[in-house]
């Protein structure tokens, strides 16, 4: 496997920060890594597209409030950087506890990052369920 470029490493670190915030249910950390743009998009597995940070952050807040425990492992399939845009294609393995219910889910996800002011921000997250 070739050595990642500095840009690919930075995108991989931004992607890891997103999943750390997700797993820790930390909306403040999530806000730091996500773009606040009205054009940002988020598609949770099996759901419709949410556009703009107010709708996206509200959806994460609902997920975090309804979930007692999250454990997320990722398997990165590809990282591609072209100028100030980058995408990460990966598999998410999520273990979630809500109330007395425990669930495991696998999703194929694409995260698109944009470099702004020298930092990579998540502008698009799309998760699609994988058959178990």
Backbone as a printed PyTorch tensor [residue, N CA C, xyz], in Angstrom:
tensor([[[  0.8490,  -1.1760,   0.0000],
         [  0.0000,   0.0000,   0.0000],
         [  0.8960,   1.2410,   0.0000]],

        [[  0.6280,   2.2160,  -0.8800],
         [  1.4880,   3.3930,  -0.9610],
         [  1.3790,   4.2610,   0.2940]],

        [[  2.4500,   4.9880,   0.5590],
         [  2.4650,   5.9140,   1.6910],
         [  1.4810,   7.0440,   1.4160]],

        [[  0.6070,   7.3580,   2.4020],
         [ -0.3570,   8.4440,   2.1640],
         [  0.3420,   9.7980,   2.0590]],

        [[ -0.2510,  10.6760,   1.2630],
         [  0.2580,  12.0430,   1.1520],
         [ -0.1130,  12.8060,   2.4290]],

        [[  0.5420,  13.9390,   2.6810],
         [  0.1550,  14.7480,   3.8480],
         [ -1.3270,  15.1510,   3.8160]],

        [[ -1.8620,  15.4400,   2.6240],
         [ -3.2790,  15.8010,   2.5030],
         [ -4.1660,  14.6190,   2.8710]],

        [[ -3.8160,  13.4190,   2.3950],
         [ -4.6020,  12.2260,   2.7380],
         [ -4.5580,  11.9520,   4.2380]],

        [[ -3.4040,  12.1490,   4.8430],
         [ -3.2760,  11.9670,   6.2900],
         [ -4.1500,  12.9660,   7.0410]],

        [[ -4.1660,  14.2170,   6.6000],
         [ -4.9900,  15.2450,   7.2460],
         [ -6.4760,  14.9180,   7.1100]],

        [[ -6.8840,  14.4280,   5.9540],
         [ -8.2840,  14.0460,   5.7460],
         [ -8.6310,  12.8340,   6.6170]],

        [[ -7.7250,  11.8790,   6.6950],
         [ -7.9540,  10.7090,   7.5480],
         [ -8.1130,  11.1360,   9.0120]],

        [[ -7.3310,  12.1190,   9.4490],
         [ -7.4430,  12.6210,  10.8230],
         [ -8.7690,  13.3500,  11.0370]],

        [[ -9.2110,  14.1170,  10.0510],
         [-10.5080,  14.8010,  10.1470],
         [-11.6400,  13.7750,  10.2020]],

        [[-11.5260,  12.7340,   9.3980],
         [-12.5320,  11.6690,   9.3980],
         [-12.5740,  10.9730,  10.7660]],

        [[-11.4010,  10.7080,  11.3350],
         [-11.3280,  10.0750,  12.6610],
         [-11.9400,  10.9880,  13.7240]],

        [[-11.7300,  12.3010,  13.6080],
         [-12.3160,  13.2480,  14.5610],
         [-13.8430,  13.2210,  14.4740]],

        [[-14.3750,  13.0920,  13.2610],
         [-15.8280,  12.9830,  13.0860],
         [-16.3660,  11.7530,  13.8180]],

        [[-15.7260,  10.6000,  13.6210],
         [-16.2180,   9.3740,  14.2620],
         [-15.9890,   9.3720,  15.7740]],

        [[-14.9360,  10.0300,  16.2480],
         [-14.7350,  10.1760,  17.7000],
         [-15.8830,  10.9740,  18.3040]],

        [[-16.2370,  12.0930,  17.6650],
         [-17.3410,  12.9260,  18.1470],
         [-18.6570,  12.1550,  18.0990]],

        [[-18.8690,  11.4030,  17.0340],
         [-20.0620,  10.5820,  16.8650],
         [-20.1350,   9.5540,  17.9910]],

        [[-19.0660,   8.8160,  18.1880],
         [-19.0340,   7.7520,  19.1910],
         [-19.1900,   8.3030,  20.6110]],

        [[-18.6150,   9.4580,  20.8840],
         [-18.6820,  10.0670,  22.2250],
         [-19.9670,  10.8760,  22.4220]],

        [[-20.7840,  10.9680,  21.3550],
         [-22.0310,  11.7440,  21.3940],
         [-21.7340,  13.1920,  21.7980]],

        [[-20.6930,  13.7450,  21.2000],
         [-20.1930,  15.0700,  21.5450],
         [-20.5670,  16.0690,  20.4500]],

        [[-21.6890,  16.7570,  20.6430],
         [-22.1690,  17.6930,  19.6290],
         [-21.2100,  18.8670,  19.4400]],

        [[-20.5320,  19.2900,  20.4930],
         [-19.5630,  20.3910,  20.3760],
         [-18.4050,  19.9820,  19.4680]],

        [[-17.8520,  18.7870,  19.6830],
         [-16.7570,  18.3010,  18.8310],
         [-17.2440,  18.0920,  17.4050]],

        [[-18.4790,  17.6140,  17.2600],
         [-19.0450,  17.4090,  15.9270],
         [-19.1750,  18.7540,  15.2080]],

        [[-19.5820,  19.7730,  15.9460],
         [-19.7120,  21.1150,  15.3810],
         [-18.3560,  21.6360,  14.8980]],

        [[-17.2920,  21.2830,  15.6040],
         [-15.9560,  21.7340,  15.2250],
         [-15.4660,  21.1190,  13.9170]],

        [[-15.9000,  19.8960,  13.6020],
         [-15.4060,  19.2160,  12.3990],
         [-16.3550,  19.3720,  11.2070]],

        [[-17.6170,  19.6820,  11.4650],
         [-18.5920,  19.7900,  10.3760],
         [-18.6910,  21.2230,   9.8680]],

        [[-18.8930,  21.3460,   8.5750],
         [-19.1140,  22.6590,   7.9800],
         [-20.4580,  23.1950,   8.4630]],

        [[-20.5110,  24.4850,   8.7140],
         [-21.7540,  25.1300,   9.1550],
         [-22.5530,  25.6700,   7.9680]],

        [[-22.1720,  25.2830,   6.7740],
         [-22.7810,  25.7970,   5.5440],
         [-24.2510,  25.4010,   5.4080]],

        [[-25.0080,  26.2650,   4.7600],
         [-26.4040,  25.9420,   4.4600],
         [-26.4770,  24.8870,   3.3530]],

        [[-25.3580,  24.6270,   2.6860],
         [-25.3150,  23.6310,   1.6190],
         [-24.8310,  22.2590,   2.0840]],

        [[-24.4400,  22.1390,   3.3560],
         [-23.9860,  20.8380,   3.8660],
         [-25.1310,  19.8310,   3.7960]],

        [[-24.7560,  18.5660,   3.5900],
         [-25.7630,  17.5010,   3.4990],
         [-25.4140,  16.3570,   4.4300]],

        [[-26.4560,  15.7050,   4.9510],
         [-26.2800,  14.5180,   5.7770],
         [-27.4180,  13.5540,   5.4580]],

        [[-27.0610,  12.3200,   5.1700],
         [-28.0620,  11.2890,   4.9160],
         [-27.7510,  10.1270,   5.8370]],

        [[-28.5450,  10.0140,   6.9190],
         [-28.3960,   8.8940,   7.8370],
         [-28.9620,   7.6440,   7.1590]],

        [[-28.4430,   6.4540,   7.4870],
         [-28.9220,   5.2320,   6.8390],
         [-30.4480,   5.1070,   6.8910]],

        [[-31.0320,   4.9100,   5.7080],
         [-32.4710,   4.7130,   5.6100],
         [-33.3060,   5.9690,   5.7560]],

        [[-32.6760,   7.1280,   5.7580],
         [-33.3970,   8.3930,   5.9550],
         [-33.2610,   9.2830,   4.7280]],

        [[-34.0320,  10.3620,   4.7200],
         [-33.9410,  11.3360,   3.6350],
         [-32.8070,  12.3110,   3.9100]],

        [[-32.4360,  13.0600,   2.9030],
         [-31.3330,  14.0200,   3.0090],
         [-31.7210,  15.2150,   3.8740]],

        [[-30.7800,  15.6180,   4.7190],
         [-30.9190,  16.8260,   5.5250],
         [-29.9620,  17.8580,   4.9550]],

        [[-30.4310,  19.0780,   4.7750],
         [-29.5960,  20.1230,   4.1860],
         [-29.4540,  21.2780,   5.1590]],

        [[-28.2130,  21.7240,   5.3540],
         [-27.9200,  22.8560,   6.2210],
         [-27.6340,  22.4160,   7.6460]],

        [[-26.6900,  23.1130,   8.2740],
         [-26.2460,  22.7370,   9.6050],
         [-27.3660,  22.7190,  10.6470]],

        [[-28.3140,  23.6530,  10.6730],
         [-29.3700,  23.5770,  11.6940],
         [-30.1220,  22.2370,  11.6730]],

        [[-30.5190,  21.7630,  10.5100],
         [-31.2330,  20.4800,  10.4120],
         [-30.3100,  19.3090,  10.7440]],

        [[-29.0760,  19.3840,  10.2710],
         [-28.1140,  18.2990,  10.5090],
         [-27.7850,  18.1920,  11.9930]],

        [[-27.4880,  19.3060,  12.6500],
         [-27.1340,  19.2530,  14.0710],
         [-28.3210,  18.8000,  14.9150]],

        [[-29.5290,  19.1940,  14.5360],
         [-30.7210,  18.7410,  15.2670],
         [-30.8770,  17.2230,  15.1590]],

        [[-30.5570,  16.6590,  13.9900],
         [-30.6690,  15.2060,  13.8280],
         [-29.6470,  14.4780,  14.6910]],

        [[-28.4190,  15.0000,  14.7430],
         [-27.3980,  14.3820,  15.5960],
         [-27.7970,  14.4920,  17.0630]],

        [[-28.3500,  15.6280,  17.4520],
         [-28.7680,  15.8100,  18.8440],
         [-29.8340,  14.7790,  19.2160]],

        [[-30.7890,  14.5190,  18.3240],
         [-31.8270,  13.5120,  18.5860],
         [-31.2090,  12.1210,  18.7160]],

        [[-30.2760,  11.7980,  17.8320],
         [-29.5980,  10.4970,  17.9000],
         [-28.8600,  10.3700,  19.2290]],

        [[-28.1280,  11.3900,  19.6030],
         [-27.3510,  11.3530,  20.8470],
         [-28.2500,  11.2410,  22.0750]],

        [[-29.3690,  11.9550,  22.0870],
         [-30.2820,  11.9150,  23.2320],
         [-30.9630,  10.5540,  23.3780]],

        [[-31.2060,   9.8820,  22.2610],
         [-31.9120,   8.5970,  22.2920],
         [-30.9780,   7.4070,  22.5060]],

        [[-29.6830,   7.6650,  22.5510],
         [-28.6990,   6.5920,  22.6020],
         [-27.8950,   6.6560,  23.8890]],

        [[-27.8740,   5.5380,  24.6210],
         [-27.0820,   5.4950,  25.8440],
         [-25.6180,   5.1710,  25.5600]],

        [[-25.3750,   4.3790,  24.5230],
         [-24.0050,   3.9150,  24.2550],
         [-23.8210,   3.7340,  22.7550]],

        [[-22.6580,   4.1470,  22.2750],
         [-22.2720,   3.9570,  20.8690],
         [-20.8480,   3.4260,  20.8010]],

        [[-20.6460,   2.4810,  19.9310],
         [-19.3040,   1.9760,  19.6400],
         [-19.2070,   1.8780,  18.1250]],

        [[-18.1920,   2.5170,  17.5490],
         [-18.0820,   2.5630,  16.0930],
         [-16.6850,   2.1570,  15.6660]],

        [[-16.6420,   1.1640,  14.7990],
         [-15.3950,   0.7700,  14.1460],
         [-15.5550,   1.0870,  12.6680]],

        [[-14.4900,   1.5890,  12.0650],
         [-14.5500,   1.9060,  10.6440],
         [-13.4830,   1.1450,   9.8830]],

        [[-13.7980,   0.8640,   8.6520],
         [-12.8710,   0.1970,   7.7440],
         [-12.7960,   1.0560,   6.4850]],

        [[-11.7530,   1.8800,   6.4020],
         [-11.6170,   2.7990,   5.2680],
         [-11.2890,   2.0120,   4.0070]],

        [[-12.0750,   2.2700,   2.9830],
         [-11.8720,   1.6330,   1.6800],
         [-11.0300,   2.5020,   0.7550]],

        [[-11.2220,   3.8240,   0.8650],
         [-10.5410,   4.7250,  -0.0570],
         [-10.5340,   6.1510,   0.4980]],

        [[ -9.4300,   6.8400,   0.2640],
         [ -9.3400,   8.2790,   0.5250],
         [ -8.8170,   8.9160,  -0.7480]],

        [[ -9.5380,   9.9110,  -1.2320],
         [ -9.1430,  10.5990,  -2.4610],
         [ -9.1520,  12.0970,  -2.1930]],

        [[ -8.0620,  12.7750,  -2.5300],
         [ -7.9640,  14.2260,  -2.3610],
         [ -7.7220,  14.8480,  -3.7220]],

        [[ -8.5500,  15.8420,  -4.0590],
         [ -8.3920,  16.5900,  -5.2990],
         [ -8.5450,  18.0650,  -4.9610]],

        [[ -7.4390,  18.7650,  -4.9020],
         [ -7.4840,  20.1840,  -4.5470],
         [ -7.9980,  20.3710,  -3.1300]],

        [[ -9.0650,  21.1570,  -2.9910],
         [ -9.6410,  21.4430,  -1.6810],
         [-10.8260,  20.5500,  -1.3400]],

        [[-11.0510,  19.5050,  -2.1290],
         [-12.1110,  18.5320,  -1.8420],
         [-11.5040,  17.1560,  -1.6470]],

        [[-12.1130,  16.4070,  -0.7460],
         [-11.6410,  15.0430,  -0.4870],
         [-12.8290,  14.1820,  -0.0990]],

        [[-12.7280,  12.8960,  -0.4360],
         [-13.7700,  11.9870,   0.0290],
         [-13.1510,  10.7460,   0.6320]],

        [[-13.8850,  10.2160,   1.6010],
         [-13.5030,   8.9870,   2.2740],
         [-14.6590,   8.0170,   2.0990]],

        [[-14.3650,   6.8400,   1.5790],
         [-15.3580,   5.7730,   1.4440],
         [-14.9920,   4.7100,   2.4610]],

        [[-15.9550,   4.3190,   3.2750],
         [-15.6600,   3.3900,   4.3620],
         [-16.8770,   2.5810,   4.7510]],

        [[-16.6220,   1.5690,   5.5430],
         [-17.6880,   0.7800,   6.1490],
         [-17.7310,   1.1520,   7.6270]],

        [[-18.9370,   1.4600,   8.0980],
         [-19.1610,   1.7560,   9.5130],
         [-19.7470,   0.5060,  10.1720]],

        [[-19.1630,   0.0910,  11.2660],
         [-19.7100,  -0.9860,  12.0890],
         [-20.1240,  -0.3400,  13.4020]],

        [[-21.4360,  -0.2380,  13.6220],
         [-21.9710,   0.5130,  14.7530],
         [-22.6890,  -0.4240,  15.7120]],

        [[-22.3500,  -0.2950,  16.9750],
         [-23.0750,  -0.9690,  18.0550],
         [-23.7180,   0.1290,  18.8820]],

        [[-25.0390,   0.0340,  19.0580],
         [-25.7990,   1.1000,  19.6970],
         [-26.7190,   0.5140,  20.7610]],

        [[-26.7930,   1.1800,  21.8970],
         [-27.7230,   0.8010,  22.9500],
         [-28.6680,   1.9670,  23.1720]],

        [[-29.9690,   1.6880,  22.9940],
         [-31.0230,   2.6750,  23.2230],
         [-32.0720,   2.0240,  24.1070]],

        [[-32.2370,   2.5660,  25.3030],
         [-33.1650,   1.9430,  26.2480],
         [-32.6790,   0.5460,  26.5800]],

        [[-33.5540,  -0.4410,  26.4120],
         [-33.1780,  -1.8390,  26.6600],
         [-32.8150,  -2.5570,  25.3650]],

        [[-32.7480,  -1.7980,  24.2910],
         [-32.5000,  -2.3790,  22.9820],
         [-31.0410,  -2.1790,  22.5710]],

        [[-30.4390,  -3.2620,  22.1230],
         [-29.0710,  -3.2130,  21.6200],
         [-29.1150,  -3.5780,  20.1420]],

        [[-28.4370,  -2.7940,  19.3140],
         [-28.4650,  -3.0390,  17.8800],
         [-27.0580,  -2.9490,  17.3050]],

        [[-26.8280,  -3.7590,  16.2810],
         [-25.5980,  -3.6800,  15.5070],
         [-26.0000,  -3.3750,  14.0730]],

        [[-25.2550,  -2.4990,  13.4540],
         [-25.5540,  -2.1250,  12.0710],
         [-24.2510,  -1.9280,  11.3110]],

        [[-24.3210,  -2.2430,  10.0220],
         [-23.1960,  -1.9870,   9.1180],
         [-23.7070,  -1.0830,   8.0170]],

        [[-22.9290,  -0.0640,   7.7390],
         [-23.2910,   0.8770,   6.6810],
         [-22.0860,   1.1400,   5.7980]],

        [[-22.3580,   1.3500,   4.5350],
         [-21.3550,   1.8740,   3.6160],
         [-21.5270,   3.3810,   3.6740]],

        [[-20.4500,   4.1010,   3.9000],
         [-20.5540,   5.5530,   4.0620],
         [-19.5710,   6.2750,   3.1500]],

        [[-19.9820,   7.4640,   2.7680],
         [-19.1130,   8.3860,   2.0510],
         [-19.1140,   9.6950,   2.8220]],

        [[-17.9350,  10.1710,   3.1580],
         [-17.7610,  11.4580,   3.8210],
         [-16.9640,  12.3600,   2.8900]],

        [[-17.5190,  13.5220,   2.6010],
         [-16.8480,  14.4820,   1.7340],
         [-16.3900,  15.6570,   2.5940]],

        [[-15.1290,  16.0020,   2.4560],
         [-14.5240,  17.0890,   3.2120],
         [-14.1050,  18.2020,   2.2590]],

        [[-14.1730,  19.4320,   2.7490],
         [-13.6830,  20.5860,   1.9980],
         [-12.6540,  21.3040,   2.8620]],

        [[-11.5280,  21.6590,   2.2400],
         [-10.4890,  22.4040,   2.9580],
         [-10.8530,  23.8850,   2.9070]],

        [[-10.9910,  24.4690,   4.0930],
         [-11.3100,  25.8940,   4.2140],
         [-10.4020,  26.4700,   5.2970]],

        [[ -9.6930,  27.5420,   4.9690],
         [ -8.8010,  28.1660,   5.9410],
         [ -7.7420,  27.2070,   6.4560]],

        [[ -7.3260,  26.2540,   5.6210],
         [ -6.2790,  25.3100,   6.0080],
         [ -6.7610,  24.1190,   6.8200]],

        [[ -8.0710,  24.0150,   7.0810],
         [ -8.6310,  22.9000,   7.8460],
         [ -9.6410,  22.1410,   6.9880]],

        [[ -9.7640,  20.8480,   7.2490],
         [-10.7260,  20.0080,   6.5390],
         [-12.0210,  19.9310,   7.3340]],

        [[-13.1360,  20.2570,   6.6770],
         [-14.4600,  20.2270,   7.3070],
         [-15.3680,  19.2650,   6.5500]],

        [[-16.1500,  18.5080,   7.2940],
         [-17.1080,  17.5780,   6.6980],
         [-18.2640,  18.3830,   6.1080]],

        [[-18.5000,  18.2370,   4.8030],
         [-19.5890,  18.9460,   4.1440],
         [-20.6980,  18.0040,   3.7010]],

        [[-20.4150,  16.6940,   3.7170],
         [-21.4080,  15.7210,   3.2580],
         [-21.1210,  14.3670,   3.9240]],

        [[-22.1380,  13.8260,   4.5610],
         [-22.0500,  12.4700,   5.1550],
         [-23.2370,  11.6910,   4.6290]],

        [[-22.9650,  10.5130,   4.0720],
         [-24.0310,   9.6640,   3.5440],
         [-23.7570,   8.2330,   3.9620]],

        [[-24.6790,   7.6810,   4.7360],
         [-24.5750,   6.2800,   5.1560],
         [-25.7070,   5.4790,   4.5510]],

        [[-25.3700,   4.3170,   3.9730],
         [-26.3670,   3.4050,   3.4020],
         [-26.2330,   2.0600,   4.0820]],

        [[-27.3620,   1.5110,   4.5850],
         [-27.2730,   0.2310,   5.2830],
         [-26.7630,  -0.8880,   4.3930]],

        [[-25.9600,  -1.7790,   4.9660],
         [-25.5210,  -2.9830,   4.2850],
         [-26.3310,  -4.1560,   4.8200]],

        [[-26.6580,  -5.0810,   3.9600],
         [-27.3990,  -6.2640,   4.4000],
         [-26.5460,  -7.0460,   5.3930]],

        [[-27.1840,  -7.5150,   6.4360],
         [-26.4700,  -8.2860,   7.4770],
         [-26.2980,  -9.7210,   7.0680]]])
